[in-house]
Each structure stands twice: as structure tokens, then as C-alpha cells.
């Protein structure tokens, strides 16, 4: 199925208030909008509000029957969200330049591309961590995700002291780096 065909089906589903279509659009676009808002002085609550508003704009346009989408749904949702957020920032006086100034700053496509690149890197990092094996996987997760101290880690993993745990963490990081860059080279094709 061609991507534009899938998008048309999604938009028809949205117009008909089809739960599946709405969920798909949400899943495919929410993180991108959340990243945009959070990187620009916003909170997760702001992101939810802005995303809801953007979805309503899209919904109402699609329902109008005269709406012709000339770009991908994500590009549309992103640019609407960005415009809405800039408006809100202006109202809150957190951003002094006129909206147009920021509009002209970076083309939407470039921003989306950047976001997707970061997402791909996170995915690769996730794969790299998964292929690390134990105890490295658990050790790095304990340190970086659960924010445990070296002391706690040495107790939990049975190291004689925090220094030994630190050495092990360093070795694990080196392995992770190797795996990540191997994935990265293969995954991106541009080495």
C-alpha cells in the first residue's frame, strides 16, 4: 500500500471519527509534537493541549470536505502545532519576536527529519543495550535509568566495592559504544 494511500485512509477514518484511525494518527505524531513543545519552553501538559488542538484543526478541516492535504499528515500536524504553540508563547510573553520570525527560521521538514533521526538513534541505542548481555544491560539500566548510586549497584550486583562496580560500568560502556557504532554504521548506510 502506497504511503499516500494509507494517509488518505487515515484522513477518511478521522473524518468518520474512527477510533483506529485517530489512535494511529496519535501514535505516529504525538511524540514529535511533545518533543517540539518541551524543547521550546513547554511542559508535557502543554504538549497534550497543543496536540489536541492540532487534531481538532485537522479533524475540522477534513470534515469540511474541501480540504486537500498537500503534505504528509505529520508535516501538517507538526506545522499546526508549532504555529499554535508560538501563538501561546506570545500570549504568555515568553517569546518576544513575531511568530513569523520563528516560522521562517527552520523549515518544518528539516525539524521533522531531525526528530526522526534522533528517534532512530534512540532505537539503535535500545538495540545496542539489548545486545549487550548481562550483567552489562542491567548494570547500565540501574545506573542511567533507575539512577542508582555506585554503592547500591555494587551491593545489588555483588561487587566488593563501588570502585569495582565503576570499573565494570566503564567496561560495559565501552562495549556499548562498540555495538552502538556498529549498528549505527550498518543502520545508516552513510557510515
C-alpha positions in Angstrom: 0.0 0.0 0.0 1.4 3.4 -1.0 2.1 5.8 1.9 -0.2 8.4 0.4 -3.0 5.8 0.1 -2.6 4.9 3.8 -2.7 8.6 4.7 -5.9 9.1 2.7 -7.5 6.2 4.5 -6.4 7.6 7.9 -7.9 11.0 7.0 -11.2 9.4 5.9 -11.2 7.5 9.2 -10.6 10.7 11.1 -13.4 12.4 9.3 -15.7 9.5 10.3 -14.4 9.6 13.9 -13.0 6.1 13.5 -11.2 5.2 16.7 -8.5 3.2 15.0 -7.6 6.0 12.6 -7.5 8.5 15.5 -5.2 6.2 17.5 -2.9 5.7 14.6 -2.5 9.4 13.9 -2.0 10.0 17.6 0.7 7.2 17.9 2.6 8.4 14.9 2.6 12.1 15.7 2.3 12.7 19.5 6.0 12.2 20.4 7.1 14.5 17.7 4.8 17.3 18.9 5.7 16.6 22.6 9.4 17.0 21.7 8.7 20.3 19.9 6.8 21.8 22.9 9.2 20.5 25.5 12.2 21.8 23.6 10.6 25.2 23.4 9.7 26.1 27.0 6.7 23.9 27.3 5.6 21.0 29.6 4.0 17.6 28.8 0.6 19.1 29.7 1.2 21.9 27.2 2.1 19.3 24.6 -1.2 17.4 25.3 -3.2 20.6 24.9 -1.5 21.7 21.7 -1.7 18.2 20.2 -5.4 18.1 21.0 -5.9 21.5 19.3 -3.9 20.4 16.3 -6.0 17.3 16.0 -9.2 19.3 16.2 -7.9 21.6 13.4 -7.1 18.6 11.3 -10.4 17.0 12.1 -12.4 20.1 11.2 -10.6 20.6 8.0 -11.1 17.0 6.9 -14.8 17.2 7.8 -15.2 20.4 5.7 -15.0 18.2 2.6 -13.0 20.9 0.7 -9.7 20.2 2.4 -6.8 18.9 0.3 -3.8 17.8 2.2 -0.7 18.6 0.1 1.9 17.1 2.5 2.2 14.2 4.9 -0.1 14.2 7.9 2.9 14.5 10.3 4.1 17.6 8.4 0.7 19.2 8.7 0.2 18.3 12.4 3.7 19.5 13.2 3.3 22.9 11.5 -0.1 23.5 13.0 1.2 22.5 16.5 4.2 24.8 16.0 2.0 27.7 15.0 -0.4 27.1 17.9 2.5 26.9 20.4 4.2 30.0 19.1 0.9 31.9 19.5 0.5 30.6 23.0 4.1 31.6 23.9 3.4 35.1 22.6 0.3 35.3 24.7 2.4 34.3 27.7 5.1 36.7 26.7 7.7 34.0 26.7 8.7 34.7 23.2 9.0 38.3 22.0 9.7 38.1 18.3 6.7 37.9 16.0 5.5 34.3 15.2 6.6 34.8 11.5 10.2 35.2 12.6 10.3 31.8 14.1 8.2 30.4 11.3 10.9 31.4 8.8 13.8 30.1 11.0 13.7 26.4 10.2 11.7 24.6 7.5 9.2 22.1 9.1 10.6 19.2 7.0 14.1 19.8 8.4 12.8 19.8 12.0 10.9 16.6 11.4 13.9 15.0 9.8 16.0 15.9 12.8 13.4 14.4 15.2 13.2 11.2 13.2 17.0 10.9 13.2 17.0 11.2 17.0 14.3 8.6 17.2 16.3 6.2 15.1 19.3 6.8 17.2 17.3 6.0 20.4 16.1 2.8 18.7 19.6 1.8 17.8 20.8 2.6 21.3 18.0 0.4 22.6 19.0 -2.4 20.3 22.6 -2.0 21.3 21.8 -2.2 25.0 19.7 -5.3 24.4 22.5 -7.0 22.6 25.0 -6.2 25.4 24.0 -9.2 27.5 24.2 -9.4 31.3 25.4 -8.0 33.7 26.1 -5.0 31.5 22.5 -4.5 30.4 21.1 -4.5 33.9 24.1 -2.5 35.3 23.7 0.3 32.8 20.0 0.4 33.3 20.4 0.5 37.1 22.8 3.5 36.7 21.2 5.5 34.0 17.5 4.7 34.2 17.0 3.9 37.8 19.6 6.5 38.9 21.1 4.1 41.4 24.4 5.0 43.1 27.6 3.0 42.6 27.3 1.9 46.2 23.8 0.4 45.6 24.9 -1.2 42.3 28.0 -2.8 44.0 25.7 -4.3 46.6 23.0 -5.4 44.1 25.4 -6.9 41.7 27.8 -8.4 44.2 30.9 -6.3 43.6 33.3 -5.9 46.5 33.1 -2.1 46.4 31.9 0.9 44.5 35.2 1.2 42.6 34.9 -2.3 41.1 31.3 -1.5 40.1 32.6 1.7 38.5 35.2 -0.3 36.5 32.6 -2.7 35.3 30.3 0.1 34.3 33.2 1.6 32.3 33.9 -1.7 30.5 30.2 -2.0 29.8 30.1 1.5 28.3 33.0 0.7 26.0 31.2 -2.4 24.8 28.0 -0.5 24.3 29.9 2.2 22.3 31.3 -0.5 20.0 27.9 -2.2 19.5 26.1 1.1 19.0 28.6 2.4 16.4 28.5 -1.0 14.6 24.7 -0.7 14.5 24.9 2.9 13.5 27.1 2.3 10.6 25.0 -0.6 9.3 21.8 1.1 10.1 22.5 4.4 8.3 24.4 3.3 5.3 26.4 6.5 5.3 29.0 5.2 7.6 
